[in-house]
Amino acid sequence: VQLVESGGGLVQAGGSLRLSCAASGLTFSDYPMGWFRQSPGKEREFVAVMSGNGGSTSYADSVKGRFTISRDNAKQTVYLQMNSLKPEDTAVYYCAARNYWLPSTKSSDYKYWGQGTQVTVSS
């Protein structure tokens, strides 16, 4: 299984970025897909998750209303649209796949992880 994130970069506060995570080596539609982030000195934290069929989503309170998770099962790709970015959103963003049908907000429930993509928001 391979997960490859892309789309990170440097953006000014108030700007937008769209992260992508391309998956291979798994039956993508069977896997809930999550986004997590980690900034220096902090633990990895949950950002968003979407069920395998796209019918269920959950967001961290800190990003609700600003970030949107979506997926294209035909392309085996999950996305994270990030709007109204704030400096506190600066982190390495990781996508993850859970090998169980139920979505989860706990990083320990995810088996497969990407390498991460850096998002930096300047004030």
MDTraj code that builds the backbone (N, CA, C; nanometers):
import mdtraj as md
import numpy as np

residues = "VAL GLN LEU VAL GLU SER GLY GLY GLY LEU VAL GLN ALA GLY GLY SER LEU ARG LEU SER CYS ALA ALA SER GLY LEU THR PHE SER ASP TYR PRO MET GLY TRP PHE ARG GLN SER PRO GLY LYS GLU ARG GLU PHE VAL ALA VAL MET SER GLY ASN GLY GLY SER THR SER TYR ALA ASP SER VAL LYS GLY ARG PHE THR ILE SER ARG ASP ASN ALA LYS GLN THR VAL TYR LEU GLN MET ASN SER LEU LYS PRO GLU ASP THR ALA VAL TYR TYR CYS ALA ALA ARG ASN TYR TRP LEU PRO SER THR LYS SER SER ASP TYR LYS TYR TRP GLY GLN GLY THR GLN VAL THR VAL SER SER".split()
xyz = np.array([
    [0.0858, -0.1187, 0.0000],
    [0.0000, 0.0000, 0.0000],
    [0.0893, 0.1237, 0.0000],
    [0.0516, 0.2192, -0.0830],
    [0.1267, 0.3440, -0.0893],
    [0.0300, 0.4612, -0.0916],
    [0.0580, 0.5596, -0.0082],
    [-0.0182, 0.6841, -0.0044],
    [0.0795, 0.7979, -0.0306],
    [0.0474, 0.8817, -0.1272],
    [0.1374, 0.9907, -0.1648],
    [0.0610, 1.1222, -0.1627],
    [0.1000, 1.2105, -0.0688],
    [0.0370, 1.3413, -0.0578],
    [0.1067, 1.4415, -0.1494],
    [0.0299, 1.5413, -0.1888],
    [0.0843, 1.6530, -0.2652],
    [-0.0028, 1.7746, -0.2418],
    [0.0481, 1.8909, -0.2827],
    [-0.0315, 2.0118, -0.2751],
    [0.0037, 2.1069, -0.1622],
    [0.0963, 2.0671, -0.0768],
    [0.1369, 2.1574, 0.0295],
    [0.2177, 2.2740, -0.0236],
    [0.2444, 2.3707, 0.0650],
    [0.3237, 2.4855, 0.0234],
    [0.3112, 2.5986, 0.1220],
    [0.3557, 2.7149, 0.0778],
    [0.3518, 2.8366, 0.1588],
    [0.2382, 2.9253, 0.1090],
    [0.1552, 2.9706, 0.2025],
    [0.0419, 3.0538, 0.1666],
    [0.0231, 3.1594, 0.2752],
    [-0.0305, 3.2734, 0.2371],
    [-0.0584, 3.3785, 0.3342],
    [-0.1869, 3.3472, 0.4105],
    [-0.1960, 3.3996, 0.5295],
    [-0.3176, 3.3840, 0.6088],
    [-0.4381, 3.4322, 0.5280],
    [-0.5456, 3.3546, 0.5366],
    [-0.6651, 3.3842, 0.4595],
    [-0.6691, 3.3150, 0.3248],
    [-0.5582, 3.2572, 0.2847],
    [-0.5510, 3.1907, 0.1554],
    [-0.6030, 3.0485, 0.1594],
    [-0.5865, 2.9789, 0.0466],
    [-0.6385, 2.8423, 0.0324],
    [-0.5326, 2.7505, -0.0268],
    [-0.5450, 2.6247, 0.0079],
    [-0.4652, 2.5185, -0.0524],
    [-0.5527, 2.3955, -0.0662],
    [-0.5199, 2.3118, -0.1633],
    [-0.5881, 2.1846, -0.1801],
    [-0.4851, 2.0731, -0.1766],
    [-0.4959, 1.9887, -0.0775],
    [-0.4077, 1.8738, -0.0666],
    [-0.4706, 1.7536, -0.1363],
    [-0.3862, 1.6717, -0.1948],
    [-0.4297, 1.5472, -0.2571],
    [-0.3515, 1.4312, -0.1978],
    [-0.4140, 1.3162, -0.1965],
    [-0.3477, 1.1946, -0.1498],
    [-0.3876, 1.0826, -0.2452],
    [-0.2906, 1.0360, -0.3224],
    [-0.3150, 0.9290, -0.4184],
    [-0.2783, 0.7949, -0.3558],
    [-0.3706, 0.7014, -0.3627],
    [-0.3518, 0.5702, -0.3000],
    [-0.3327, 0.4624, -0.4052],
    [-0.2553, 0.3617, -0.3705],
    [-0.2381, 0.2454, -0.4562],
    [-0.2151, 0.1228, -0.3686],
    [-0.2460, 0.0063, -0.4252],
    [-0.2232, -0.1177, -0.3532],
    [-0.3322, -0.1584, -0.2571],
    [-0.4481, -0.0947, -0.2665],
    [-0.5603, -0.1296, -0.1794],
    [-0.6907, -0.1074, -0.2538],
    [-0.7957, -0.1727, -0.2056],
    [-0.9291, -0.1487, -0.2615],
    [-0.9802, -0.0205, -0.1967],
    [-0.9559, 0.0895, -0.2642],
    [-0.9679, 0.2230, -0.2037],
    [-1.1046, 0.2469, -0.1412],
    [-1.2090, 0.2069, -0.2096],
    [-1.3442, 0.2381, -0.1615],
    [-1.3789, 0.1637, -0.0330],
    [-1.2991, 0.0661, 0.0053],
    [-1.3235, -0.0077, 0.1292],
    [-1.2675, 0.0641, 0.2513],
    [-1.1854, 0.1662, 0.2278],
    [-1.1083, 0.2262, 0.3367],
    [-1.1557, 0.3666, 0.3715],
    [-1.1941, 0.3894, 0.4975],
    [-1.2069, 0.5282, 0.5420],
    [-1.0716, 0.5973, 0.5281],
    [-1.0739, 0.7213, 0.4859],
    [-0.9506, 0.7972, 0.4674],
    [-0.9525, 0.9190, 0.5584],
    [-0.8425, 0.9376, 0.6284],
    [-0.8316, 1.0497, 0.7201],
    [-0.7165, 1.1416, 0.6860],
    [-0.7292, 1.2653, 0.7327],
    [-0.6200, 1.3618, 0.7283],
    [-0.5829, 1.3967, 0.8727],
    [-0.4551, 1.3981, 0.8976],
    [-0.4013, 1.4372, 1.0272],
    [-0.2910, 1.5398, 1.0035],
    [-0.2521, 1.6079, 1.1098],
    [-0.1434, 1.7044, 1.0970],
    [-0.0591, 1.7045, 1.2233],
    [0.0652, 1.7459, 1.2046],
    [0.1568, 1.7529, 1.3175],
    [0.2486, 1.8720, 1.3007],
    [0.2546, 1.9543, 1.4035],
    [0.3451, 2.0687, 1.4043],
    [0.4546, 2.0424, 1.5067],
    [0.5677, 2.1125, 1.4949],
    [0.6826, 2.0855, 1.5836],
    [0.6456, 2.0940, 1.7309],
    [0.6857, 1.9924, 1.8050],
    [0.6619, 1.9910, 1.9487],
    [0.5228, 1.9483, 1.9900],
    [0.4398, 1.9152, 1.8910],
    [0.3025, 1.8753, 1.9230],
    [0.2759, 1.7340, 1.8742],
    [0.1742, 1.6728, 1.9329],
    [0.1335, 1.5402, 1.8885],
    [0.0557, 1.5512, 1.7571],
    [0.0549, 1.4401, 1.6848],
    [-0.0243, 1.4357, 1.5628],
    [-0.1720, 1.4492, 1.5995],
    [-0.2444, 1.5325, 1.5261],
    [-0.3841, 1.5566, 1.5588],
    [-0.4744, 1.5311, 1.4389],
    [-0.5939, 1.4910, 1.4712],
    [-0.6960, 1.4623, 1.3713],
    [-0.7418, 1.5911, 1.3048],
    [-0.7644, 1.5829, 1.1730],
    [-0.8172, 1.6971, 1.0981],
    [-0.9549, 1.6637, 1.0396],
    [-0.9614, 1.5564, 0.9609],
    [-1.0870, 1.5203, 0.8941],
    [-1.0824, 1.3740, 0.8527],
    [-1.2011, 1.3165, 0.8366],
    [-1.2108, 1.1779, 0.7905],
    [-1.3353, 1.1631, 0.7047],
    [-1.3262, 1.0728, 0.6070],
    [-1.4409, 1.0419, 0.5219],
    [-1.4533, 0.8907, 0.5103],
    [-1.5750, 0.8414, 0.5141],
    [-1.5995, 0.6987, 0.5001],
    [-1.5652, 0.6524, 0.3589],
    [-1.5594, 0.5222, 0.3423],
    [-1.5201, 0.4645, 0.2147],
    [-1.6105, 0.5038, 0.0989],
    [-1.7393, 0.5112, 0.1252],
    [-1.8330, 0.5471, 0.0182],
    [-1.8602, 0.6965, 0.0112],
    [-1.7938, 0.7724, 0.0963],
    [-1.8077, 0.9174, 0.0944],
    [-1.9323, 0.9693, 0.1632],
    [-2.0090, 0.8816, 0.2254],
    [-2.1354, 0.9236, 0.2828],
    [-2.1264, 0.9843, 0.4212],
    [-2.0117, 0.9716, 0.4844],
    [-1.9962, 1.0210, 0.6207],
    [-1.8648, 1.0958, 0.6342],
    [-1.8694, 1.2100, 0.7000],
    [-1.7492, 1.2892, 0.7250],
    [-1.7486, 1.3368, 0.8699],
    [-1.6288, 1.3687, 0.9167],
    [-1.6132, 1.4275, 1.0487],
    [-1.4937, 1.5207, 1.0442],
    [-1.5026, 1.6292, 1.1214],
    [-1.3965, 1.7296, 1.1215],
    [-1.3577, 1.7665, 1.2637],
    [-1.2335, 1.8037, 1.2804],
    [-1.1918, 1.8634, 1.4060],
    [-1.2595, 1.9992, 1.4195],
    [-1.2921, 2.0375, 1.5421],
    [-1.3588, 2.1660, 1.5646],
    [-1.2758, 2.2817, 1.5102],
    [-1.1441, 2.2685, 1.5156],
    [-1.0558, 2.3787, 1.4755],
    [-1.0602, 2.4073, 1.3256],
    [-1.1101, 2.3126, 1.2463],
    [-1.1124, 2.3318, 1.1008],
    [-1.2533, 2.3311, 1.0436],
    [-1.3510, 2.3032, 1.1273],
    [-1.4889, 2.2929, 1.0799],
    [-1.5324, 2.4237, 1.0163],
    [-1.5909, 2.4148, 0.8984],
    [-1.6359, 2.5341, 0.8268],
    [-1.5295, 2.5942, 0.7376],
    [-1.4055, 2.5516, 0.7517],
    [-1.2959, 2.6034, 0.6685],
    [-1.2371, 2.4961, 0.5777],
    [-1.2312, 2.3720, 0.6265],
    [-1.1727, 2.2624, 0.5504],
    [-1.2834, 2.1687, 0.5023],
    [-1.2606, 2.1094, 0.3852],
    [-1.3551, 2.0118, 0.3310],
    [-1.2789, 1.8907, 0.2790],
    [-1.3176, 1.7741, 0.3262],
    [-1.2591, 1.6504, 0.2769],
    [-1.3498, 1.5927, 0.1685],
    [-1.2890, 1.5373, 0.0657],
    [-1.3644, 1.4722, -0.0407],
    [-1.2800, 1.3588, -0.0971],
    [-1.3421, 1.2736, -0.1756],
    [-1.2677, 1.1625, -0.2357],
    [-1.3256, 1.1282, -0.3706],
    [-1.2401, 1.0762, -0.4563],
    [-1.2796, 1.0261, -0.5871],
    [-1.2325, 0.8807, -0.5904],
    [-1.3256, 0.7896, -0.5696],
    [-1.2866, 0.6487, -0.5597],
    [-1.2380, 0.5939, -0.6943],
    [-1.2869, 0.6489, -0.8030],
    [-1.2398, 0.6042, -0.9339],
    [-1.0929, 0.6403, -0.9541],
    [-1.0510, 0.7516, -0.8973],
    [-0.9117, 0.7948, -0.9083],
    [-0.8278, 0.7528, -0.7885],
    [-0.8926, 0.6881, -0.6914],
    [-0.8232, 0.6438, -0.5704],
    [-0.7490, 0.7601, -0.5039],
    [-0.8196, 0.8699, -0.4917],
    [-0.7588, 0.9908, -0.4376],
    [-0.8531, 1.0550, -0.3364],
    [-0.7948, 1.1033, -0.2276],
    [-0.8692, 1.1813, -0.1291],
    [-0.8100, 1.3216, -0.1267],
    [-0.8963, 1.4195, -0.1030],
    [-0.8565, 1.5600, -0.1077],
    [-0.8877, 1.6288, 0.0247],
    [-0.8167, 1.7350, 0.0497],
    [-0.8484, 1.8228, 0.1612],
    [-0.8404, 1.9662, 0.1099],
    [-0.9568, 2.0274, 0.0935],
    [-0.9639, 2.1675, 0.0536],
    [-0.9561, 2.2526, 0.1798],
    [-0.8575, 2.3394, 0.1854],
    [-0.8351, 2.4219, 0.3041],
    [-0.8521, 2.5685, 0.2669],
    [-0.9516, 2.6316, 0.3260],
    [-0.9804, 2.7725, 0.3013],
    [-0.9603, 2.8530, 0.4288],
    [-0.9510, 2.9826, 0.4130],
    [-0.9354, 3.0735, 0.5281],
    [-0.8245, 3.0248, 0.6216],
    [-0.7125, 2.9946, 0.5636],
    [-0.6028, 2.9375, 0.6416],
    [-0.5493, 3.0364, 0.7438],
    [-0.5069, 2.9810, 0.8561],
    [-0.4538, 3.0591, 0.9664],
    [-0.3108, 3.0136, 0.9964],
    [-0.2304, 3.0988, 1.0559],
    [-0.0940, 3.0556, 1.0915],
    [-0.0916, 2.9291, 1.1766],
    [-0.1911, 2.9113, 1.2601],
    [-0.1950, 2.7919, 1.3450],
    [-0.2266, 2.6634, 1.2676],
    [-0.2587, 2.6755, 1.1397],
    [-0.2769, 2.5571, 1.0554],
    [-0.1431, 2.5048, 1.0031],
    [-0.0369, 2.5787, 1.0269],
    [0.0955, 2.5350, 0.9820],
    [0.1325, 2.4018, 1.0445],
    [0.1660, 2.3051, 0.9603],
    [0.1974, 2.1697, 1.0076],
    [0.2349, 2.0832, 0.8880],
    [0.2832, 1.9650, 0.9175],
    [0.2941, 1.8606, 0.8157],
    [0.1612, 1.7855, 0.8146],
    [0.1021, 1.7737, 0.6984],
    [-0.0275, 1.7089, 0.6833],
    [-0.0074, 1.5684, 0.6260],
    [-0.0737, 1.4728, 0.6898],
    [-0.0630, 1.3324, 0.6507],
    [-0.2005, 1.2775, 0.6147],
    [-0.2051, 1.1965, 0.5094],
    [-0.3264, 1.1199, 0.4871],
    [-0.3024, 0.9780, 0.5390],
    [-0.4115, 0.9125, 0.5734],
    [-0.4027, 0.7794, 0.6316],
    [-0.5238, 0.6973, 0.5906],
    [-0.5017, 0.5671, 0.5814],
    [-0.6083, 0.4739, 0.5451],
    [-0.6300, 0.3753, 0.6592],
    [-0.7554, 0.3559, 0.6948],
    [-0.7895, 0.2623, 0.8023],
    [-0.8418, 0.1335, 0.7414],
    [-0.7845, 0.0202, 0.7832],
    [-0.8261, -0.1085, 0.7263],
    [-0.9418, -0.1679, 0.8042],
    [-1.0430, -0.0835, 0.8282],
    [-1.1678, -0.1254, 0.8921],
    [-1.2720, -0.0264, 0.8450],
    [-1.3974, -0.0713, 0.8247],
    [-1.4954, 0.0100, 0.7549],
    [-1.5379, 0.1348, 0.8310],
    [-1.5238, 0.1331, 0.9650],
    [-1.5750, 0.2441, 1.0455],
    [-1.4742, 0.3588, 1.0522],
    [-1.5129, 0.4805, 1.0129],
    [-1.4203, 0.5943, 1.0242],
    [-1.3815, 0.6200, 1.1685],
    [-1.2635, 0.6745, 1.1882],
    [-1.2146, 0.7025, 1.3221],
    [-1.1377, 0.8336, 1.3237],
    [-1.1382, 0.8983, 1.4397],
    [-1.0600, 1.0204, 1.4583],
    [-0.9287, 0.9930, 1.5312],
    [-0.9025, 0.8679, 1.5640],
    [-0.7816, 0.8314, 1.6383],
    [-0.6721, 0.7867, 1.5434],
    [-0.5544, 0.8490, 1.5515],
    [-0.4457, 0.8135, 1.4613],
    [-0.4020, 0.6689, 1.4796],
    [-0.4149, 0.6157, 1.5991],
    [-0.3729, 0.4780, 1.6252],
    [-0.4601, 0.3751, 1.5540],
    [-0.5754, 0.4173, 1.5048],
    [-0.6646, 0.3253, 1.4328],
    [-0.6283, 0.3112, 1.2852],
    [-0.5321, 0.3874, 1.2383],
    [-0.4974, 0.3875, 1.0964],
    [-0.3711, 0.3062, 1.0720],
    [-0.3777, 0.2208, 0.9700],
    [-0.2657, 0.1299, 0.9424],
    [-0.1674, 0.1874, 0.8419],
    [-0.2174, 0.2589, 0.7427],
    [-0.1318, 0.3054, 0.6345],
    [-0.1231, 0.4582, 0.6362],
    [-0.0013, 0.5081, 0.6149],
    [0.0249, 0.6521, 0.6219],
    [0.1079, 0.6977, 0.5035],
    [0.0809, 0.8208, 0.4598],
    [0.1665, 0.8836, 0.3618],
    [0.2881, 0.9464, 0.4274],
    [0.3721, 1.0060, 0.3452],
    [0.4967, 1.0633, 0.3949],
    [0.4784, 1.2047, 0.4494],
    [0.3655, 1.2651, 0.4179],
    [0.3358, 1.3986, 0.4675],
    [0.3718, 1.5075, 0.3682],
    [0.3010, 1.6181, 0.3785],
    [0.3288, 1.7359, 0.2962],
    [0.3212, 1.8589, 0.3859],
    [0.4186, 1.9474, 0.3707],
    [0.4286, 2.0641, 0.4584],
    [0.3334, 2.1743, 0.4127],
    [0.2597, 2.2272, 0.5072],
    [0.1763, 2.3450, 0.4848],
    [0.2252, 2.4536, 0.5796],
    [0.2600, 2.5679, 0.5239],
    [0.3063, 2.6802, 0.6035],
    [0.2189, 2.8009, 0.5724],
    [0.1589, 2.8589, 0.6767],
    [0.0725, 2.9742, 0.6612],
    [0.1396, 3.0932, 0.7286],
    [0.1684, 3.1938, 0.6502],
    [0.2349, 3.3127, 0.7043],
    [0.1329, 3.4176, 0.7447],
    [0.1691, 3.4924, 0.8473],
    [0.0750, 3.5953, 0.8973],
    [0.0958, 3.7286, 0.8277],
])
top = md.Topology()
chain = top.add_chain()
for i, resn in enumerate(residues, 1):
    res = top.add_residue(resn, chain, resSeq=i)
    for name in ("N", "CA", "C"):
        top.add_atom(name, md.element.get_by_symbol(name[0]), res)
traj = md.Trajectory(xyz[None], top)
